[in-house]
Amino acid sequence: MTPHITALPRDQRHRLAPLLALYAQEMRDVLTGAEVATPEAQAALLARHPAAEVLLAEDAEGRALGFAILFDLPEVVFARSCGNLDDLFVRPEARGQGVARALIAAAIAEGRKRGWSHLRWIVPEADVAAIALYERIATRADWRSYVVRLDPAASL
């Protein structure tokens, strides 16, 4: 299956709510934090966030299969921009069919159009299936990731 990938306009991001519910449920075992927001609140955040960009993967019938959330970031040392893939999710029944690869390929294509120096992302160590894919399609970065938890009840 070759999914159709499109940029999801802000006024359409409410359509992500069912996928966001699945994503949050799945990530509950991986992320910390006391309370997960409702899918509607998550979609509303994406609709109003000034820098968030969303790629949506759909099948031929228009059914949402997955999404990727991107940010265009400054790469100050080289006076360029880079891309940050913040979230990537594919509904469980659509996995293994190339949807995640198609979303990443679309992010890479967008980055090439924008002149990004690179596309980067982080992944929780416990997300073994995602790591297996990423090890096949990308180079592991030699950076460390750190976090300062400002609100322990809502942190990742």
Backbone torsions as a table, in degrees:
resi	resn	phi	psi	omega
1	MET	NA	134.2	173.7
2	THR	-109.5	108.5	-178.8
3	PRO	-72.9	155.6	174.8
4	HIS	-90.9	122.8	-178.4
5	ILE	-108.6	128.2	177.3
6	THR	-136.6	155.4	171.1
7	ALA	-76.6	129.2	-177.2
8	LEU	-92.6	114.1	-179.3
9	PRO	-61.9	155.1	-178.4
10	ARG	-53.5	-41.7	-176.3
11	ASP	-74.7	-1.6	177.5
12	GLN	-111.4	0.3	-172.9
13	ARG	-69.6	-15.1	173.6
14	HIS	-61.6	-23.6	178.4
15	ARG	-64.1	-17.4	179.9
16	LEU	-77.4	-14.8	-172.8
17	ALA	-48.7	-47.4	179.1
18	PRO	-62.2	-39.3	177.3
19	LEU	-68.9	-39.3	179.2
20	LEU	-63.3	-35.6	177.0
21	ALA	-63.7	-44.4	177.9
22	LEU	-63.8	-42.5	-179.6
23	TYR	-62.1	-48.7	-179.3
24	ALA	-62.2	-40.6	178.7
25	GLN	-61.6	-43.9	-179.1
26	GLU	-68.0	-39.1	-176.8
27	MET	-79.3	-10.1	-180.0
28	ARG	-56.1	-35.0	-179.3
29	ASP	-79.1	-12.2	-175.3
30	VAL	-104.2	-37.9	-175.2
31	LEU	-101.7	152.8	174.6
32	THR	-94.9	173.3	-178.2
33	GLY	126.1	144.8	-171.8
34	ALA	-79.3	-39.6	-171.7
35	GLU	-139.5	128.1	178.0
36	VAL	-88.2	138.4	177.7
37	ALA	-67.8	161.0	176.0
38	THR	-68.7	154.4	177.1
39	PRO	-58.7	-33.4	179.0
40	GLU	-66.3	-40.6	177.6
41	ALA	-67.3	-37.0	177.8
42	GLN	-63.9	-46.3	179.5
43	ALA	-64.4	-38.6	178.7
44	ALA	-63.7	-38.8	176.6
45	LEU	-59.9	-45.3	179.8
46	LEU	-65.9	-30.4	179.8
47	ALA	-72.1	-32.3	-176.3
48	ARG	-101.6	-11.8	-176.9
49	HIS	-69.2	126.9	-173.8
50	PRO	-69.8	-21.6	-175.8
51	ALA	-110.3	-14.2	-176.8
52	ALA	-71.6	132.2	174.7
53	GLU	-121.9	140.9	-175.2
54	VAL	-123.5	129.4	170.4
55	LEU	-103.1	134.4	-179.7
56	LEU	-116.3	131.9	174.9
57	ALA	-102.8	129.3	179.2
58	GLU	-130.1	153.9	174.8
59	ASP	-85.0	-177.4	-175.8
60	ALA	-63.1	-24.5	179.1
61	GLU	-90.1	2.7	179.4
62	GLY	84.9	12.7	178.6
63	ARG	-80.7	130.9	-179.2
64	ALA	-68.0	125.2	-179.0
65	LEU	-105.6	-30.7	-177.4
66	GLY	-176.9	175.0	-179.6
67	PHE	-147.7	161.0	171.8
68	ALA	-135.6	138.0	177.7
69	ILE	-110.5	125.2	-175.0
70	LEU	-118.6	152.6	172.4
71	PHE	-134.6	138.6	174.7
72	ASP	-92.7	119.0	-174.5
73	LEU	-119.9	151.5	174.9
74	PRO	-75.1	137.3	172.3
75	GLU	-110.6	83.8	-164.0
76	VAL	-65.2	-35.5	-176.9
77	VAL	-59.0	-37.5	-178.0
78	PHE	-105.7	6.7	179.9
79	ALA	52.5	47.5	178.5
80	ARG	-132.8	-175.6	173.3
81	SER	-114.7	156.7	172.3
82	CYS	-134.3	167.9	179.1
83	GLY	-107.9	143.8	174.9
84	ASN	-119.8	120.0	175.8
85	LEU	-91.5	105.2	-172.1
86	ASP	-86.6	-41.1	179.3
87	ASP	-139.8	142.8	175.5
88	LEU	-141.2	127.5	-179.2
89	PHE	-143.5	138.8	173.6
90	VAL	-128.3	130.9	-179.7
91	ARG	-58.4	142.3	-171.6
92	PRO	-52.5	-41.1	-176.9
93	GLU	-72.6	-10.3	179.1
94	ALA	-102.6	1.3	-177.8
95	ARG	-73.1	153.8	179.9
96	GLY	79.6	9.2	-177.9
97	GLN	-115.7	11.3	176.4
98	GLY	89.1	9.1	-177.7
99	VAL	-68.0	-48.1	179.5
100	ALA	-60.9	-43.7	177.7
101	ARG	-60.2	-40.4	-179.9
102	ALA	-66.6	-39.6	177.6
103	LEU	-64.3	-43.7	178.9
104	ILE	-66.4	-40.1	177.7
105	ALA	-61.9	-39.4	178.1
106	ALA	-66.5	-38.9	176.6
107	ALA	-63.8	-41.6	178.4
108	ILE	-64.3	-43.7	178.8
109	ALA	-61.1	-41.9	177.8
110	GLU	-63.6	-41.7	178.4
111	GLY	-62.6	-38.8	177.3
112	ARG	-63.9	-41.1	178.0
113	LYS	-62.3	-35.5	-176.8
114	ARG	-88.8	-7.0	-179.2
115	GLY	77.3	27.1	177.7
116	TRP	-60.8	145.1	175.6
117	SER	-75.8	-31.5	179.4
118	HIS	-167.1	166.6	172.3
119	LEU	-115.9	129.5	-178.5
120	ARG	-131.7	158.5	175.5
121	TRP	-159.0	162.0	174.9
122	ILE	-115.2	157.3	-180.0
123	VAL	-143.7	136.8	176.7
124	PRO	-62.2	140.0	-179.8
125	GLU	-56.9	-28.6	-178.1
126	ALA	-77.6	-10.3	-178.5
127	ASP	-87.2	72.0	-171.5
128	VAL	-61.9	-41.2	-178.4
129	ALA	-64.9	-42.9	178.8
130	ALA	-64.7	-42.6	179.9
131	ILE	-60.2	-39.5	179.5
132	ALA	-59.6	-42.2	177.4
133	LEU	-66.9	-48.2	-176.2
134	TYR	-61.9	-34.3	177.8
135	GLU	-64.5	-26.8	180.0
136	ARG	-84.0	-26.6	-171.9
137	ILE	-114.9	-7.4	-177.1
138	ALA	-139.8	170.2	176.4
139	THR	-99.9	132.1	179.2
140	ARG	-66.2	129.2	-178.8
141	ALA	-73.8	151.5	177.8
142	ASP	-101.3	43.7	176.6
143	TRP	-112.0	156.2	170.6
144	ARG	-103.9	151.3	178.4
145	SER	-111.7	135.8	179.5
146	TYR	-129.1	158.5	179.0
147	VAL	-144.0	142.4	168.8
148	VAL	-114.1	113.2	-176.8
149	ARG	-79.3	106.2	-179.2
150	LEU	-81.4	-33.1	177.0
151	ASP	-132.8	93.1	-176.6
152	PRO	-55.4	-26.1	-179.8
153	ALA	-74.4	-19.7	-175.7
154	ALA	-123.5	7.0	-174.6
155	SER	-76.3	167.0	174.9
156	LEU	-82.8	NA	NA
